[in-house]
Structures are given as C-alpha cells and as structure tokens.
C-alpha cells in the first residue's frame, strides 16, 4: 500500500509570530505530528553541535538542539551523499544566491555553535515579502537548509523545486541531503478547534 507522504515545516510559524502565545500554539499545531515523524525515523544520525539530522528509509528530520520549535521533516527519504570542503562551500553559496534571487522560499544558515549561535533565517511569505533574522556571512556555515522553487533546475538539487540540507557533522564530514520535487502535503493540518 503506497501512502501519501507528509512534510512538517515550522518555518511559517517562526516568521513574525506572536511570541506570547507561540509555545502553546506551536505545541497545538505541531507536537503530535513531530512526535509521530520522529518515532518513524529511527535511522542514521548526522548530528552536529547545533542541529540534529536523522535519516531512514521512512523519511528524515532536522531539528535545532537549542530551539526545538525549528523543525523540518518528511516521510519521503532524501538522497544522502558526502561532499568535500570545496563542494560544501559551493552549495552554501548557491543556496544563498537562490534565496537572494527569489528562487527559494526559505533559507537557514547556522555559522557556529556560540551562545547564541550566528544564524541567518530568511522566509518569503505568500506575497513574496521577506522575513529575516540575523545576517548572511561569507564563511561556510555548519548547517544550511534551503527550500527551492526556481524557474530552472539548480545545479546542487538537479531540479526546479525541492529541499536541500547541508550539515557539517560532529566528526567533520560534509553531508548533503536532497529531495527534489514538490513537497508532500504540509503540516499543520487543521486542529479540532478549527
């Protein structure tokens, strides 16, 4: 039986939220779906100091260690590959260029594990206005996630749309997760109160 996939992406809830009610609404909208996806994805770990990355044949997820409300995952398994330092740098530059040109809906770059870490988060709202926190830097990040929606296939993804995640792992390797194509149905689903 081929079941439709789901995607959980909390980016929109992080863009200009009402911070006073954020935790309650976040738990109401996402907690059950996040728990379910995490219980399905018991696989290989590609963690570092700031982000958890898990991949299995049942899907994948990425979650911030310091801010667990920042969560992205899917029941569709990505392609996983290791790259060298030069390709890791090129992927980070391409992700930034795609976001700046309007060919990406969101971009997350984490540059270090400081307290707080140097982070850039950019998200395009429905009317293509940008919501941004932090600043883009010239150094290679230790984590990048970009949601691509371009007019032409991109080099690093090999498709017009999809998601790409780069992570420098705790042991210094460079891993890239790609999932080309339109995303499956996106969480949040309607709650019982709606």
Secondary structure as the mmCIF struct_conf table of DSSP 4:
data_model
#
loop_
_struct_conf.conf_type_id
_struct_conf.id
_struct_conf.beg_label_comp_id
_struct_conf.beg_label_asym_id
_struct_conf.beg_label_seq_id
_struct_conf.end_label_comp_id
_struct_conf.end_label_asym_id
_struct_conf.end_label_seq_id
HELX_LH_PP_P HELX_LH_PP_P1 UNK A 3 UNK A 5
STRN STRN1 UNK A 6 UNK A 9
HELX_RH_AL_P HELX_RH_AL_P1 UNK A 11 UNK A 14
BEND BEND1 UNK A 15 UNK A 16
TURN_TY1_P TURN_TY1_P1 UNK A 19 UNK A 21
HELX_RH_AL_P HELX_RH_AL_P2 UNK A 22 UNK A 40
STRN STRN2 UNK A 44 UNK A 45
BEND BEND2 UNK A 49 UNK A 50
STRN STRN3 UNK A 51 UNK A 56
TURN_TY1_P TURN_TY1_P2 UNK A 57 UNK A 58
STRN STRN4 UNK A 59 UNK A 64
BEND BEND3 UNK A 65 UNK A 66
TURN_TY1_P TURN_TY1_P3 UNK A 68 UNK A 69
STRN STRN5 UNK A 71 UNK A 74
BEND BEND4 UNK A 75 UNK A 76
HELX_LH_PP_P HELX_LH_PP_P2 UNK A 77 UNK A 78
STRN STRN6 UNK A 79 UNK A 83
HELX_RH_AL_P HELX_RH_AL_P3 UNK A 85 UNK A 101
TURN_TY1_P TURN_TY1_P4 UNK A 102 UNK A 102
STRN STRN7 UNK A 104 UNK A 110
BEND BEND5 UNK A 115 UNK A 116
HELX_LH_PP_P HELX_LH_PP_P3 UNK A 117 UNK A 118
STRN STRN8 UNK A 119 UNK A 124
TURN_TY1_P TURN_TY1_P5 UNK A 126 UNK A 127
BEND BEND6 UNK A 128 UNK A 128
STRN STRN9 UNK A 130 UNK A 134
BEND BEND7 UNK A 138 UNK A 139
HELX_LH_PP_P HELX_LH_PP_P4 UNK A 140 UNK A 141
BEND BEND8 UNK A 142 UNK A 142
STRN STRN10 UNK A 143 UNK A 149
BEND BEND9 UNK A 151 UNK A 152
TURN_TY1_P TURN_TY1_P6 UNK A 155 UNK A 157
BEND BEND10 UNK A 158 UNK A 160
STRN STRN11 UNK A 161 UNK A 168
TURN_TY1_P TURN_TY1_P7 UNK A 170 UNK A 171
BEND BEND11 UNK A 172 UNK A 172
STRN STRN12 UNK A 174 UNK A 180
BEND BEND12 UNK A 181 UNK A 181
STRN STRN13 UNK A 185 UNK A 187
HELX_LH_PP_P HELX_LH_PP_P5 UNK A 188 UNK A 191
TURN_TY1_P TURN_TY1_P8 UNK A 192 UNK A 193
#
